[in-house]
């Protein structure tokens, strides 16, 4: 992965890296992407899925059940705005 691509991703994530860190990330990302490419080349089309614990999936069908109305859901909240929970913003 090239430095400008890493800088772009870091900018999107609002992360700042030094030039030294960018160089390390470039090498690390390149190695990781090479490994991912190797995994992608493995032929798995004719391979059956495998359950490690041999139990299989014991999932039930989704069932629609009665739930709280919006008024019931926010009835005991300390802070409500426009019919929704009003919470403190932790991330900009």
Buried (B, 14 or more C-beta within 10 A) or exposed (E): BEEEEBBEEBEEEEEEBEEEEBEEBBEEBEEEEEEEEEEEEEEEEEEEEEEEEEEEEEEEEEEEEEEEEEEEBBEEEEEBEEEEEEEEEEEE
